[in-house]
Amino acid sequence: MSEISNCPNCQSVNIYFDGTMYICPDCNYECTVSEDADVVIDTVTRDSNGAELLTWDAVTVIQDLKVKGSSMVIKRGTKVKSIRLTENPDEVDCKIDGSSIVLKTCYLKK
């Protein structure tokens, strides 16, 4: 098994191995090392607090968000039901006020 010297995400040298995966305390990046010695990125979708998100979960928006291309503003505290995961673990698809919107997970909490 090969060693990772720097975090692949932020290039920090503070990365450590906790027995099952490598963790960077600076950017909360987590990854495992496969048997091929290639870095495998953790593809679990997580909210702003690190809780795992699943399809059909309900989440709450933690910050006022302006919607690009619209005058719509999603207010802090808005409850979003029935989210759908996308191929990008940093984004979820949902419907707010009848509009289909993709939200970044860093602005959501479970």
OpenMM code with the backbone's topology and positions (N, CA, C; nanometers):
from openmm import Vec3, app, unit

residues = "MET SER GLU ILE SER ASN CYS PRO ASN CYS GLN SER VAL ASN ILE TYR PHE ASP GLY THR MET TYR ILE CYS PRO ASP CYS ASN TYR GLU CYS THR VAL SER GLU ASP ALA ASP VAL VAL ILE ASP THR VAL THR ARG ASP SER ASN GLY ALA GLU LEU LEU THR TRP ASP ALA VAL THR VAL ILE GLN ASP LEU LYS VAL LYS GLY SER SER MET VAL ILE LYS ARG GLY THR LYS VAL LYS SER ILE ARG LEU THR GLU ASN PRO ASP GLU VAL ASP CYS LYS ILE ASP GLY SER SER ILE VAL LEU LYS THR CYS TYR LEU LYS LYS".split()
positions = [
    Vec3(0.0840, -0.1169, 0.0000),
    Vec3(0.0000, 0.0000, 0.0000),
    Vec3(0.0891, 0.1239, 0.0000),
    Vec3(0.0569, 0.2210, -0.0847),
    Vec3(0.1407, 0.3398, -0.0938),
    Vec3(0.0952, 0.4453, 0.0060),
    Vec3(0.1874, 0.5330, 0.0389),
    Vec3(0.1584, 0.6428, 0.1304),
    Vec3(0.1187, 0.7660, 0.0513),
    Vec3(0.0272, 0.8440, 0.1035),
    Vec3(-0.0086, 0.9723, 0.0446),
    Vec3(0.0641, 1.0785, 0.1251),
    Vec3(0.1468, 1.1590, 0.0574),
    Vec3(0.2245, 1.2591, 0.1294),
    Vec3(0.1467, 1.3887, 0.1495),
    Vec3(0.0665, 1.4287, 0.0502),
    Vec3(-0.0138, 1.5504, 0.0587),
    Vec3(-0.1592, 1.5175, 0.0287),
    Vec3(-0.2484, 1.6018, 0.0762),
    Vec3(-0.3902, 1.5870, 0.0481),
    Vec3(-0.4131, 1.6100, -0.1016),
    Vec3(-0.4797, 1.5174, -0.1723),
    Vec3(-0.5071, 1.5371, -0.3143),
    Vec3(-0.6008, 1.6554, -0.3411),
    Vec3(-0.6775, 1.6964, -0.2409),
    Vec3(-0.7749, 1.8042, -0.2592),
    Vec3(-0.7141, 1.9422, -0.2363),
    Vec3(-0.6452, 1.9637, -0.1237),
    Vec3(-0.5932, 2.0974, -0.0896),
    Vec3(-0.4410, 2.1020, -0.0797),
    Vec3(-0.3731, 1.9897, -0.1016),
    Vec3(-0.2264, 1.9788, -0.0975),
    Vec3(-0.1672, 2.0028, 0.0417),
    Vec3(-0.2471, 1.9908, 0.1460),
    Vec3(-0.1984, 2.0059, 0.2824),
    Vec3(-0.1133, 1.8850, 0.3209),
    Vec3(-0.0157, 1.9068, 0.4074),
    Vec3(0.0689, 1.7969, 0.4543),
    Vec3(0.0146, 1.7348, 0.5831),
    Vec3(-0.0980, 1.7838, 0.6330),
    Vec3(-0.1552, 1.7350, 0.7596),
    Vec3(-0.2405, 1.6104, 0.7445),
    Vec3(-0.2374, 1.5437, 0.6303),
    Vec3(-0.3211, 1.4252, 0.6075),
    Vec3(-0.2730, 1.3098, 0.6958),
    Vec3(-0.3679, 1.2306, 0.7477),
    Vec3(-0.3310, 1.1169, 0.8312),
    Vec3(-0.4179, 0.9962, 0.7972),
    Vec3(-0.3711, 0.8774, 0.8345),
    Vec3(-0.4394, 0.7515, 0.8086),
    Vec3(-0.5026, 0.7041, 0.9385),
    Vec3(-0.6347, 0.6793, 0.9389),
    Vec3(-0.7019, 0.6409, 1.0624),
    Vec3(-0.7274, 0.4904, 1.0723),
    Vec3(-0.6671, 0.4128, 0.9858),
    Vec3(-0.6844, 0.2685, 0.9893),
    Vec3(-0.7640, 0.2167, 0.8717),
    Vec3(-0.8555, 0.2971, 0.8200),
    Vec3(-0.9351, 0.2560, 0.7043),
    Vec3(-0.9257, 0.3537, 0.5882),
    Vec3(-0.9002, 0.4803, 0.6180),
    Vec3(-0.8931, 0.5802, 0.5109),
    Vec3(-0.8034, 0.6960, 0.5513),
    Vec3(-0.7635, 0.7732, 0.4512),
    Vec3(-0.6844, 0.8938, 0.4744),
    Vec3(-0.7788, 1.0111, 0.4954),
    Vec3(-0.7478, 1.0970, 0.5926),
    Vec3(-0.8331, 1.2111, 0.6269),
    Vec3(-0.7472, 1.3362, 0.6347),
    Vec3(-0.7975, 1.4449, 0.5744),
    Vec3(-0.7316, 1.5748, 0.5822),
    Vec3(-0.8134, 1.6627, 0.6769),
    Vec3(-0.7594, 1.7017, 0.7920),
    Vec3(-0.8350, 1.7838, 0.8864),
    Vec3(-0.8550, 1.9272, 0.8382),
    Vec3(-0.7763, 1.9718, 0.7413),
    Vec3(-0.7882, 2.1093, 0.6922),
    Vec3(-0.9093, 2.1292, 0.6016),
    Vec3(-0.9370, 2.0326, 0.5112),
    Vec3(-1.0484, 2.0490, 0.4169),
    Vec3(-1.1536, 1.9388, 0.4313),
    Vec3(-1.1400, 1.8505, 0.5311),
    Vec3(-1.2324, 1.7388, 0.5568),
    Vec3(-1.2404, 1.6406, 0.4408),
    Vec3(-1.1344, 1.6306, 0.3632),
    Vec3(-1.1287, 1.5369, 0.2511),
    Vec3(-1.0994, 1.3972, 0.3043),
    Vec3(-1.1710, 1.2971, 0.2530),
    Vec3(-1.1505, 1.1592, 0.2941),
    Vec3(-1.1309, 1.0737, 0.1698),
    Vec3(-1.0340, 0.9844, 0.1717),
    Vec3(-1.0139, 0.8935, 0.0596),
    Vec3(-0.9509, 0.7649, 0.1095),
    Vec3(-0.9659, 0.6631, 0.0293),
    Vec3(-0.9041, 0.5343, 0.0584),
    Vec3(-0.8003, 0.5066, -0.0482),
    Vec3(-0.7133, 0.4139, -0.0220),
    Vec3(-0.6142, 0.3727, -0.1205),
    Vec3(-0.6495, 0.2312, -0.1622),
    Vec3(-0.6713, 0.2112, -0.2917),
    Vec3(-0.7068, 0.0788, -0.3418),
    Vec3(-0.5835, -0.0106, -0.3463),
    Vec3(-0.6041, -0.1360, -0.3773),
    Vec3(-0.4929, -0.2300, -0.3846),
    Vec3(-0.4012, -0.2003, -0.5030),
    Vec3(-0.4486, -0.1233, -0.6006),
    Vec3(-0.3668, -0.0842, -0.7151),
    Vec3(-0.2778, 0.0345, -0.6818),
    Vec3(-0.2863, 0.0853, -0.5608),
    Vec3(-0.2114, 0.2016, -0.5138),
    Vec3(-0.2578, 0.3303, -0.5799),
    Vec3(-0.3760, 0.3303, -0.6377),
    Vec3(-0.4347, 0.4518, -0.6917),
    Vec3(-0.5267, 0.5098, -0.5866),
    Vec3(-0.5340, 0.6409, -0.5809),
    Vec3(-0.6208, 0.7057, -0.4840),
    Vec3(-0.7648, 0.6981, -0.5338),
    Vec3(-0.8539, 0.6507, -0.4473),
    Vec3(-0.9953, 0.6436, -0.4791),
    Vec3(-1.0654, 0.7513, -0.3977),
    Vec3(-1.1351, 0.8396, -0.4653),
    Vec3(-1.2019, 0.9503, -0.3978),
    Vec3(-1.3296, 0.9007, -0.3319),
    Vec3(-1.3543, 0.9477, -0.2115),
    Vec3(-1.4767, 0.9158, -0.1396),
    Vec3(-1.5940, 0.9815, -0.2117),
    Vec3(-1.6850, 0.9019, -0.2663),
    Vec3(-1.7953, 0.9563, -0.3453),
    Vec3(-1.9246, 0.9636, -0.2653),
    Vec3(-1.9150, 0.9605, -0.1350),
    Vec3(-2.0339, 0.9725, -0.0515),
    Vec3(-2.0743, 1.1196, -0.0464),
    Vec3(-2.2020, 1.1458, -0.0696),
    Vec3(-2.2529, 1.2823, -0.0637),
    Vec3(-2.2765, 1.3190, 0.0814),
    Vec3(-2.2154, 1.4304, 0.1254),
    Vec3(-2.2253, 1.4730, 0.2643),
    Vec3(-2.2736, 1.6171, 0.2714),
    Vec3(-2.3464, 1.6492, 0.3792),
    Vec3(-2.3944, 1.7864, 0.3991),
    Vec3(-2.2839, 1.8709, 0.4622),
    Vec3(-2.3168, 1.9943, 0.5000),
    Vec3(-2.2165, 2.0857, 0.5551),
    Vec3(-2.1590, 2.0374, 0.6878),
    Vec3(-2.2312, 1.9528, 0.7601),
    Vec3(-2.1837, 1.9002, 0.8880),
    Vec3(-2.1168, 1.7638, 0.8749),
    Vec3(-2.1108, 1.7090, 0.7537),
    Vec3(-2.0473, 1.5800, 0.7325),
    Vec3(-2.1408, 1.4616, 0.7401),
    Vec3(-2.2708, 1.4850, 0.7583),
    Vec3(-2.3676, 1.3749, 0.7623),
    Vec3(-2.3929, 1.3244, 0.6209),
    Vec3(-2.4036, 1.1937, 0.6065),
    Vec3(-2.4256, 1.1345, 0.4749),
    Vec3(-2.5674, 1.1639, 0.4258),
    Vec3(-2.5774, 1.2054, 0.3001),
    Vec3(-2.7074, 1.2332, 0.2389),
    Vec3(-2.7448, 1.1189, 0.1456),
    Vec3(-2.8713, 1.0828, 0.1457),
    Vec3(-2.9238, 0.9779, 0.0593),
    Vec3(-3.0392, 1.0347, -0.0226),
    Vec3(-3.0698, 0.9690, -0.1344),
    Vec3(-3.1837, 1.0103, -0.2151),
    Vec3(-3.3099, 1.0038, -0.1303),
    Vec3(-3.3979, 1.1017, -0.1472),
    Vec3(-3.5264, 1.1199, -0.0790),
    Vec3(-3.5117, 1.1748, 0.0624),
    Vec3(-3.3914, 1.2133, 0.1042),
    Vec3(-3.3744, 1.2788, 0.2340),
    Vec3(-3.4351, 1.4189, 0.2313),
    Vec3(-3.4626, 1.4713, 0.3486),
    Vec3(-3.5063, 1.6108, 0.3634),
    Vec3(-3.3906, 1.6883, 0.4240),
    Vec3(-3.3637, 1.8073, 0.3698),
    Vec3(-3.2538, 1.8907, 0.4172),
    Vec3(-3.3032, 2.0326, 0.4397),
    Vec3(-3.2219, 2.1118, 0.5094),
    Vec3(-3.2531, 2.2518, 0.5365),
    Vec3(-3.1408, 2.3381, 0.4805),
    Vec3(-3.1766, 2.4500, 0.4176),
    Vec3(-3.0792, 2.5440, 0.3635),
    Vec3(-3.0234, 2.6264, 0.4797),
    Vec3(-2.8902, 2.6422, 0.4873),
    Vec3(-2.8278, 2.7104, 0.6018),
    Vec3(-2.7884, 2.8544, 0.5719),
    Vec3(-2.8134, 2.9004, 0.4488),
    Vec3(-2.7723, 3.0352, 0.4102),
    Vec3(-2.8641, 3.0832, 0.2984),
    Vec3(-2.8952, 3.2137, 0.2928),
    Vec3(-2.9722, 3.2688, 0.1818),
    Vec3(-2.8954, 3.2467, 0.0521),
    Vec3(-2.9643, 3.1941, -0.0505),
    Vec3(-2.8999, 3.1636, -0.1780),
    Vec3(-2.9721, 3.2345, -0.2912),
    Vec3(-2.8988, 3.3071, -0.3733),
    Vec3(-2.9552, 3.3682, -0.4934),
    Vec3(-2.9496, 3.2648, -0.6046),
    Vec3(-3.0586, 3.2509, -0.6791),
    Vec3(-3.0639, 3.1549, -0.7887),
    Vec3(-3.0157, 3.2247, -0.9152),
    Vec3(-2.9143, 3.1673, -0.9799),
    Vec3(-2.8596, 3.2275, -1.1018),
    Vec3(-2.9659, 3.2316, -1.2104),
    Vec3(-2.9716, 3.3429, -1.2838),
    Vec3(-3.0651, 3.3566, -1.3948),
    Vec3(-3.2074, 3.3814, -1.3519),
    Vec3(-3.2274, 3.4160, -1.2262),
    Vec3(-3.3612, 3.4373, -1.1737),
    Vec3(-3.3542, 3.5413, -1.0621),
    Vec3(-3.4684, 3.6003, -1.0314),
    Vec3(-3.4735, 3.6923, -0.9180),
    Vec3(-3.5088, 3.6185, -0.7892),
    Vec3(-3.5208, 3.4873, -0.7996),
    Vec3(-3.5600, 3.4038, -0.6857),
    Vec3(-3.4468, 3.3960, -0.5824),
    Vec3(-3.4828, 3.4019, -0.4544),
    Vec3(-3.3880, 3.3845, -0.3443),
    Vec3(-3.4415, 3.2721, -0.2559),
    Vec3(-3.3556, 3.1752, -0.2278),
    Vec3(-3.3919, 3.0667, -0.1360),
    Vec3(-3.3467, 3.1102, 0.0024),
    Vec3(-3.4409, 3.1285, 0.0928),
    Vec3(-3.4124, 3.1815, 0.2263),
    Vec3(-3.3519, 3.0756, 0.3172),
    Vec3(-3.2708, 3.1222, 0.4106),
    Vec3(-3.2135, 3.0339, 0.5122),
    Vec3(-3.3262, 2.9706, 0.5909),
    Vec3(-3.3160, 2.8416, 0.6197),
    Vec3(-3.4182, 2.7706, 0.6948),
    Vec3(-3.5210, 2.7025, 0.6071),
    Vec3(-3.5127, 2.7223, 0.4744),
    Vec3(-3.6066, 2.6562, 0.3834),
    Vec3(-3.5860, 2.5058, 0.3895),
    Vec3(-3.6947, 2.4326, 0.4120),
    Vec3(-3.6893, 2.2865, 0.4186),
    Vec3(-3.7080, 2.2326, 0.2771),
    Vec3(-3.6166, 2.1482, 0.2328),
    Vec3(-3.6223, 2.0881, 0.1002),
    Vec3(-3.6444, 1.9389, 0.1193),
    Vec3(-3.7552, 1.8891, 0.0668),
    Vec3(-3.7891, 1.7475, 0.0813),
    Vec3(-3.7542, 1.6717, -0.0459),
    Vec3(-3.7288, 1.5457, -0.0322),
    Vec3(-3.7077, 1.4541, -0.1444),
    Vec3(-3.5964, 1.4981, -0.2382),
    Vec3(-3.4761, 1.5121, -0.1835),
    Vec3(-3.3621, 1.5459, -0.2690),
    Vec3(-3.3232, 1.4229, -0.3505),
    Vec3(-3.2559, 1.4459, -0.4614),
    Vec3(-3.2037, 1.3383, -0.5443),
    Vec3(-3.0538, 1.3614, -0.5623),
    Vec3(-2.9747, 1.2559, -0.5450),
    Vec3(-2.8305, 1.2674, -0.5607),
    Vec3(-2.7954, 1.2777, -0.7084),
    Vec3(-2.6877, 1.3492, -0.7384),
    Vec3(-2.6380, 1.3611, -0.8747),
    Vec3(-2.5074, 1.2836, -0.8859),
    Vec3(-2.4480, 1.2826, -1.0036),
    Vec3(-2.3204, 1.2137, -1.0201),
    Vec3(-2.2076, 1.2877, -0.9494),
    Vec3(-2.2265, 1.4165, -0.9260),
    Vec3(-2.1291, 1.4962, -0.8518),
    Vec3(-2.1649, 1.4895, -0.7032),
    Vec3(-2.0767, 1.4377, -0.6165),
    Vec3(-2.1106, 1.4258, -0.4741),
    Vec3(-2.1228, 1.5597, -0.4017),
    Vec3(-2.0882, 1.6706, -0.4670),
    Vec3(-2.1003, 1.8026, -0.4054),
    Vec3(-2.2312, 1.8714, -0.4399),
    Vec3(-2.3205, 1.8050, -0.5144),
    Vec3(-2.4460, 1.8666, -0.5568),
    Vec3(-2.5623, 1.7700, -0.5393),
    Vec3(-2.6811, 1.8264, -0.5134),
    Vec3(-2.8051, 1.7485, -0.5096),
    Vec3(-2.9098, 1.8195, -0.5956),
    Vec3(-3.0009, 1.7429, -0.6508),
    Vec3(-3.1092, 1.7956, -0.7322),
    Vec3(-3.2352, 1.7958, -0.6469),
    Vec3(-3.3156, 1.9018, -0.6577),
    Vec3(-3.4377, 1.9104, -0.5777),
    Vec3(-3.5372, 2.0029, -0.6463),
    Vec3(-3.6566, 2.0109, -0.5907),
    Vec3(-3.7587, 2.1034, -0.6394),
    Vec3(-3.7938, 2.1992, -0.5273),
    Vec3(-3.7896, 2.3298, -0.5603),
    Vec3(-3.8291, 2.4339, -0.4661),
    Vec3(-3.9281, 2.5239, -0.5375),
    Vec3(-4.0463, 2.5385, -0.4822),
    Vec3(-4.1529, 2.6188, -0.5422),
    Vec3(-4.1808, 2.5782, -0.6865),
    Vec3(-4.1761, 2.4489, -0.7152),
    Vec3(-4.2065, 2.3982, -0.8487),
    Vec3(-4.0921, 2.4074, -0.9465),
    Vec3(-3.9792, 2.4674, -0.9078),
    Vec3(-3.8633, 2.4795, -0.9959),
    Vec3(-3.7597, 2.3734, -0.9605),
    Vec3(-3.7097, 2.3045, -1.0614),
    Vec3(-3.6057, 2.2054, -1.0398),
    Vec3(-3.4718, 2.2777, -1.0282),
    Vec3(-3.4014, 2.2571, -0.9167),
    Vec3(-3.2795, 2.3315, -0.8851),
    Vec3(-3.1724, 2.2343, -0.8372),
    Vec3(-3.0480, 2.2642, -0.8735),
    Vec3(-2.9327, 2.1892, -0.8225),
    Vec3(-2.8684, 2.2753, -0.7143),
    Vec3(-2.8516, 2.2183, -0.5948),
    Vec3(-2.7928, 2.2906, -0.4824),
    Vec3(-2.6606, 2.2275, -0.4432),
    Vec3(-2.5662, 2.3102, -0.4001),
    Vec3(-2.4390, 2.2610, -0.3467),
    Vec3(-2.4636, 2.2095, -0.2055),
    Vec3(-2.4022, 2.0969, -0.1712),
    Vec3(-2.4223, 2.0362, -0.0399),
    Vec3(-2.3613, 2.1159, 0.0727),
    Vec3(-2.2675, 2.2061, 0.0433),
    Vec3(-2.2054, 2.2868, 0.1489),
    Vec3(-2.3038, 2.3902, 0.2073),
    Vec3(-2.4187, 2.4098, 0.1428),
    Vec3(-2.5207, 2.5024, 0.1926),
    Vec3(-2.6407, 2.4288, 0.2527),
    Vec3(-2.6274, 2.2985, 0.2778),
    Vec3(-2.7381, 2.2180, 0.3277),
    Vec3(-2.6990, 2.1465, 0.4559),
    Vec3(-2.7998, 2.1190, 0.5398),
    Vec3(-2.7791, 2.0329, 0.6567),
    Vec3(-2.8974, 1.9386, 0.6663),
    Vec3(-2.8701, 1.8193, 0.7144),
    Vec3(-2.9719, 1.7154, 0.7260),
    Vec3(-3.0622, 1.7426, 0.8422),
] * unit.nanometer
topology = app.Topology()
chain = topology.addChain("A")
for resn in residues:
    res = topology.addResidue(resn, chain)
    for name in ("N", "CA", "C"):
        topology.addAtom(name, app.Element.getBySymbol(name[0]), res)
